[in-house]
Amino acid sequence: MTGNRRALALTMGDPAGIGPDLALSAWQNRAALDLPAFFLIGDPDLLSARAKLLGIDIPMRETSPEDAAAGFATALPVLPVRLATPAIAGAPDPANAAAVIEAIRLAVELTMQGRARAVVTNPIAKSVLYASGFEFPGHTEYLAHLANQAPGLLRQRLLRPVMLLAGPHLRVAPVTIHIPLRQVSEMLTTQAIVETGEIVARDLTSRFGIAAPRIAVSGLNPHAGEDGALGAEDAEIVAPAIAQLRAKGINAFGPLPADTMFHTEARANYDAALCMYHDQALIPAKTLGFHDSVNVTLGLPFIRTSPDHGTAFSLAGKGVARADSLVAALRLAATMADAEARAAESTA
């Protein structure tokens, strides 16, 4: 998979977490895993120190995005973003938050300029970023902000980012994301469900190569409201959204009870599930594929994937963190980029 002339842009994530460990492990096993070429946006000193701590010898070279793919086979390409203070594995420091944020910003900029193939992000610790003044709920919202700020992009309205967890057994997207559970029923609207469903359907077609995606829509309440006995939202908010999606030619169906829509036989009937809130979507996704599911942000003018786990500070620098999800994120980003290129060629 290393033949594409553009490399993927991989961010370092929180430097005290396992992101550096995963990147080093992925590159070390690049040939056996047949990984697409990537360059890491981060501090070379951090990577050297972490490699030494892990007891591995990783050749590195500072690079430009354009030169990363050519040298990927012989050294880990690094686009430098310097930390304010040396990172200690397992000990996050808000002083390095600016570098973490800059790595993300730079990855988006390079990808939107066509200098990188896609964005792959290592895990961040939102609480650490908040301590430095970071104003966004998470990665997803910050990526949308960057896209909306990009010059020269023609749009009629602000972009709506959609989180999709994609694994070998399930693809699932929540309509509401990083908000407290008690606010979900207040924030959930028919319009939000319709917009999310449209984006999921569109990107499944253009970036996953699914010509006519089938989308199962969960209810909000237990038993999808039990005909109103357990809440009116399913009949008054969710069902009208499904009707609107179907009127737009999207094969959406439901609302379905969330407790019966994720077993093996049920999953055979759809290509992606649309859920009403974060845990309703992510619990089944991570249960079915914790080590090899990928966090994908849909609805953006660039491809972004990420491991489906967090920073795991307690594992950083110990050589026990598994790189499976990062490997899956790198592979999926390249696959999505190829599918998007084919879709663009077919409509040209």
C-alpha positions as CSV (number, residue, x, y, z in Angstrom):
1,M,0.0,0.0,0.0
2,T,3.0,2.3,0.0
3,G,2.9,3.2,-3.6
4,N,0.7,6.3,-3.5
5,R,2.9,9.4,-4.0
6,R,1.2,11.3,-1.2
7,A,1.6,10.2,2.4
8,L,-0.9,10.3,5.2
9,A,-0.5,13.0,7.9
10,L,-0.4,11.4,11.3
11,T,-0.5,13.6,14.4
12,M,1.5,12.8,17.6
13,G,-1.5,13.1,19.9
14,D,-0.8,13.8,23.6
15,P,3.0,13.4,23.9
16,A,2.6,11.8,27.3
17,G,0.2,9.2,26.0
18,I,0.6,6.1,23.8
19,G,0.4,8.0,20.5
20,P,4.1,8.1,20.0
21,D,4.4,4.4,21.1
22,L,1.8,3.4,18.5
23,A,3.4,5.4,15.7
24,L,6.8,3.9,16.4
25,S,5.4,0.4,16.5
26,A,3.4,0.9,13.3
27,W,6.4,2.1,11.4
28,Q,8.6,-0.6,12.8
29,N,6.2,-3.2,11.5
30,R,5.3,-1.4,8.3
31,A,6.5,-4.1,5.9
32,A,4.7,-7.0,7.6
33,L,1.5,-4.9,7.9
34,D,1.8,-3.5,4.4
35,L,1.0,0.0,5.7
36,P,0.4,3.0,3.5
37,A,3.1,5.7,3.8
38,F,2.6,8.2,6.5
39,F,4.6,11.0,8.1
40,L,4.3,11.9,11.8
41,I,3.7,15.5,12.8
42,G,5.4,15.9,16.2
43,D,8.6,16.5,18.1
44,P,11.6,14.4,16.9
45,D,13.2,14.6,20.3
46,L,10.0,13.1,21.9
47,L,10.1,10.2,19.4
48,S,13.8,9.5,20.0
49,A,13.3,9.6,23.7
50,R,10.2,7.3,23.6
51,A,12.0,4.9,21.2
52,K,14.9,4.7,23.7
53,L,12.5,4.1,26.6
54,L,10.8,1.3,24.6
55,G,14.2,-0.2,23.8
56,I,13.7,0.0,20.0
57,D,15.9,1.5,17.3
58,I,13.9,3.6,14.9
59,P,15.7,5.6,12.2
60,M,14.0,9.0,11.7
61,R,14.4,11.8,9.3
62,E,12.8,15.3,9.2
63,T,10.8,15.6,6.0
64,S,8.4,17.7,4.0
65,P,5.0,16.2,3.1
66,E,6.0,15.8,-0.5
67,D,9.1,13.8,0.3
68,A,7.6,11.6,3.0
69,A,6.4,8.7,0.9
70,A,9.7,8.3,-1.0
71,G,11.7,7.7,2.2
72,F,9.1,5.8,4.2
73,A,10.6,2.4,3.7
74,T,14.0,3.4,5.3
75,A,13.2,5.9,8.0
76,L,10.2,7.3,9.9
77,P,9.4,10.6,8.2
78,V,8.8,13.4,10.8
79,L,7.5,16.9,10.2
80,P,8.7,18.8,13.3
81,V,6.4,20.5,15.7
82,R,8.4,21.2,18.9
83,L,7.2,20.7,22.4
84,A,7.4,23.5,25.0
85,T,8.9,21.1,27.6
86,P,10.1,17.5,27.4
87,A,7.3,15.0,27.7
88,I,7.3,12.4,30.4
89,A,5.4,9.2,29.5
90,G,2.3,8.9,31.6
91,A,2.5,12.5,32.9
92,P,0.5,14.9,30.7
93,D,1.5,18.5,30.8
94,P,-0.8,21.4,29.7
95,A,2.4,23.3,28.7
96,N,2.6,21.0,25.6
97,A,-1.1,21.6,24.6
98,A,-0.2,24.2,22.0
99,A,2.0,21.8,20.2
100,V,-0.7,19.1,20.2
101,I,-3.2,21.5,18.8
102,E,-0.7,22.8,16.2
103,A,0.0,19.3,15.0
104,I,-3.8,18.8,14.3
105,R,-4.1,22.2,12.6
106,L,-1.1,21.5,10.4
107,A,-2.4,18.0,9.4
108,V,-5.7,19.5,8.3
109,E,-4.0,22.4,6.4
110,L,-1.7,20.1,4.5
111,T,-4.4,17.7,3.6
112,M,-6.8,20.4,2.4
113,Q,-3.9,21.8,0.3
114,G,-3.5,18.4,-1.3
115,R,0.0,17.9,0.2
116,A,-1.1,15.0,2.4
117,R,-3.5,12.1,1.5
118,A,-5.6,12.2,4.6
119,V,-5.5,13.1,8.3
120,V,-5.0,10.4,10.9
121,T,-5.0,11.6,14.5
122,N,-3.5,10.0,17.6
123,P,-5.4,10.3,20.8
124,I,-5.6,13.5,22.8
125,A,-6.5,14.2,26.4
126,K,-9.3,16.8,26.2
127,S,-9.0,17.7,29.9
128,V,-5.3,18.6,29.4
129,L,-6.2,20.8,26.4
130,Y,-9.0,22.4,28.4
131,A,-6.5,23.4,31.0
132,S,-4.6,25.4,28.4
133,G,-7.8,27.2,27.1
134,F,-8.9,24.8,24.3
135,E,-12.5,25.8,23.6
136,F,-13.8,22.8,21.7
137,P,-15.5,19.7,23.1
138,G,-13.2,17.3,21.3
139,H,-11.3,16.4,18.1
140,T,-14.4,16.2,16.0
141,E,-15.6,19.8,16.7
142,Y,-12.1,21.3,16.3
143,L,-11.7,19.6,12.9
144,A,-14.9,21.1,11.8
145,H,-13.8,24.5,13.0
146,L,-10.6,24.2,11.0
147,A,-12.4,23.2,7.9
148,N,-14.9,26.1,8.3
149,Q,-12.0,28.5,8.6
150,A,-10.2,27.3,5.5
151,P,-9.9,29.9,2.8
152,G,-11.3,29.3,-0.7
153,L,-13.7,26.6,0.3
154,L,-17.2,27.2,-1.2
155,R,-20.1,26.2,1.0
156,Q,-23.6,27.4,1.6
157,R,-23.6,26.7,5.4
158,L,-21.2,25.6,8.1
159,L,-20.1,22.0,8.0
160,R,-21.7,19.5,10.4
161,P,-19.1,16.9,11.5
162,V,-20.4,13.4,12.1
163,M,-18.6,10.8,14.2
164,L,-18.6,7.3,12.7
165,L,-17.1,4.3,14.5
166,A,-16.1,1.8,11.8
167,G,-15.1,-1.7,12.7
168,P,-15.0,-5.2,11.0
169,H,-18.5,-6.0,12.4
170,L,-20.3,-2.6,12.7
171,R,-20.4,1.0,11.5
172,V,-22.3,3.3,13.8
173,A,-22.8,7.1,14.1
174,P,-24.2,9.1,17.0
175,V,-26.4,12.1,16.2
176,T,-25.4,13.9,19.4
177,I,-21.9,13.5,20.6
178,H,-20.0,15.2,23.4
179,I,-22.8,16.4,25.6
180,P,-24.1,15.2,29.0
181,L,-26.8,12.5,28.8
182,R,-29.4,14.7,30.6
183,Q,-29.1,17.2,27.6
184,V,-29.6,14.7,24.8
185,S,-33.4,14.9,24.7
186,E,-33.2,18.7,24.7
187,M,-30.6,18.8,21.9
188,L,-32.0,16.0,19.7
189,T,-34.0,17.4,16.7
190,T,-35.5,15.9,13.6
191,Q,-33.3,18.2,11.6
192,A,-30.1,17.0,13.3
193,I,-31.1,13.4,12.6
194,V,-31.8,14.1,9.0
195,E,-28.6,16.0,8.5
196,T,-26.6,13.3,10.1
197,G,-28.3,10.6,8.1
198,E,-27.7,12.5,4.9
199,I,-24.0,12.8,5.6
200,V,-23.6,9.2,6.6
201,A,-25.3,8.0,3.4
202,R,-23.3,10.4,1.2
203,D,-19.9,9.5,2.7
204,L,-20.7,5.7,2.7
205,T,-21.2,6.1,-1.0
206,S,-18.3,8.4,-1.9
207,R,-15.7,7.2,0.7
208,F,-16.7,3.6,1.4
209,G,-17.9,2.6,-2.1
210,I,-21.3,1.5,-0.9
211,A,-23.7,2.4,-3.8
212,A,-27.0,2.3,-1.9
213,P,-26.3,2.2,1.8
214,R,-28.8,0.8,4.3
215,I,-29.1,2.8,7.5
216,A,-30.8,1.4,10.6
217,V,-32.0,4.2,13.0
218,S,-32.3,3.6,16.7
219,G,-34.9,5.0,19.0
220,L,-34.0,7.3,21.8
221,N,-35.9,5.6,24.6
222,P,-36.1,2.0,25.8
223,H,-38.0,-0.2,23.3
224,A,-38.0,2.9,21.0
225,G,-40.6,4.5,23.2
226,E,-43.0,1.6,23.5
227,D,-45.7,3.4,21.5
228,G,-45.3,6.5,23.7
229,A,-45.4,4.7,27.0
230,L,-41.7,5.3,27.6
231,G,-41.4,8.7,25.9
232,A,-42.7,10.7,23.0
233,E,-39.4,11.5,21.3
234,D,-39.3,8.4,19.1
235,A,-42.7,9.2,17.5
236,E,-42.4,13.0,17.5
237,I,-38.7,13.5,16.6
238,V,-37.1,10.2,15.3
239,A,-39.8,8.8,13.1
240,P,-40.4,12.0,11.2
241,A,-36.6,12.2,10.5
242,I,-36.7,8.7,9.0
243,A,-39.6,9.6,6.8
244,Q,-37.7,12.7,5.5
245,L,-34.6,10.6,4.8
246,R,-36.7,8.1,2.9
247,A,-38.3,10.9,0.9
248,K,-34.8,12.0,-0.1
249,G,-34.1,8.5,-1.5
250,I,-32.1,7.2,1.5
251,N,-32.8,3.7,2.7
252,A,-33.3,4.5,6.4
253,F,-35.5,2.4,8.6
254,G,-36.6,2.4,12.3
255,P,-36.8,3.7,14.9
256,L,-35.5,0.4,16.3
257,P,-35.0,-0.6,19.9
258,A,-31.3,-0.2,20.6
259,D,-31.1,-3.3,22.7
260,T,-31.9,-5.6,19.8
261,M,-30.3,-4.0,16.8
262,F,-26.6,-5.0,17.3
263,H,-26.7,-8.8,17.4
264,T,-25.3,-10.7,14.5
265,E,-28.5,-11.3,12.5
266,A,-29.7,-7.7,13.0
267,R,-26.4,-6.3,11.7
268,A,-26.7,-8.2,8.5
269,N,-29.6,-6.0,7.5
270,Y,-27.8,-2.6,7.4
271,D,-24.5,-1.0,6.4
272,A,-24.5,1.6,9.2
273,A,-26.5,2.3,12.3
274,L,-27.6,5.8,13.3
275,C,-27.9,6.2,17.1
276,M,-29.2,9.1,19.2
277,Y,-26.4,9.7,21.6
278,H,-22.7,8.9,22.2
279,D,-22.8,5.8,24.4
280,Q,-25.7,4.2,22.6
281,A,-23.4,4.1,19.5
282,L,-20.0,3.6,21.0
283,I,-20.7,0.9,23.5
284,P,-21.7,-1.7,20.9
285,A,-19.0,-0.5,18.5
286,K,-16.2,-0.9,21.0
287,T,-17.6,-4.1,22.4
288,L,-17.6,-5.7,19.0
289,G,-14.2,-4.3,17.9
290,F,-12.3,-2.6,20.6
291,H,-8.8,-3.2,19.1
292,D,-9.6,-2.8,15.5
293,S,-12.4,-0.2,15.2
294,V,-11.6,3.3,13.8
295,N,-13.1,6.7,14.6
296,V,-13.9,8.4,11.3
297,T,-15.1,12.0,11.0
298,L,-17.6,12.3,8.2
299,G,-19.0,15.5,6.7
300,L,-15.6,17.2,6.2
301,P,-13.9,18.2,3.0
302,F,-11.0,15.9,3.9
303,I,-10.7,12.3,5.2
304,R,-9.9,11.9,8.9
305,T,-9.5,8.7,10.9
306,S,-8.3,7.9,14.4
307,P,-7.9,5.0,16.8
308,D,-11.1,4.4,18.8
309,H,-9.3,4.5,22.2
310,G,-7.8,7.2,24.4
311,T,-4.4,8.2,25.5
312,A,-3.9,5.4,28.0
313,F,-1.3,7.3,30.0
314,S,-0.8,4.3,32.3
315,L,0.5,2.3,29.4
316,A,2.8,4.9,27.8
317,G,6.4,4.1,27.5
318,K,6.0,0.5,28.8
319,G,5.9,-1.4,25.5
320,V,2.5,-3.0,26.1
321,A,0.2,-0.7,24.1
322,R,-1.4,-2.4,21.1
323,A,-1.2,-0.5,17.8
324,D,-4.1,-2.5,16.1
325,S,-6.5,0.4,16.1
326,L,-4.0,2.9,14.7
327,V,-3.0,0.4,12.0
328,A,-6.7,0.0,11.1
329,A,-7.0,3.8,11.1
330,L,-4.1,4.2,8.7
331,R,-5.4,1.5,6.4
332,L,-8.9,2.8,6.4
333,A,-7.7,6.4,5.6
334,A,-5.9,5.1,2.6
335,T,-8.8,2.9,1.5
336,M,-11.2,5.9,1.8
337,A,-8.9,8.1,-0.1
338,D,-8.7,5.6,-2.9
339,A,-12.6,5.2,-3.0
340,E,-13.0,9.0,-3.0
341,A,-10.6,9.3,-5.9
342,R,-12.5,6.6,-7.9
343,A,-15.8,8.3,-7.2
344,A,-14.4,11.6,-8.4
345,E,-13.1,10.0,-11.6
346,S,-16.5,8.4,-12.3
347,T,-18.3,11.7,-12.1
348,A,-15.7,13.8,-13.9
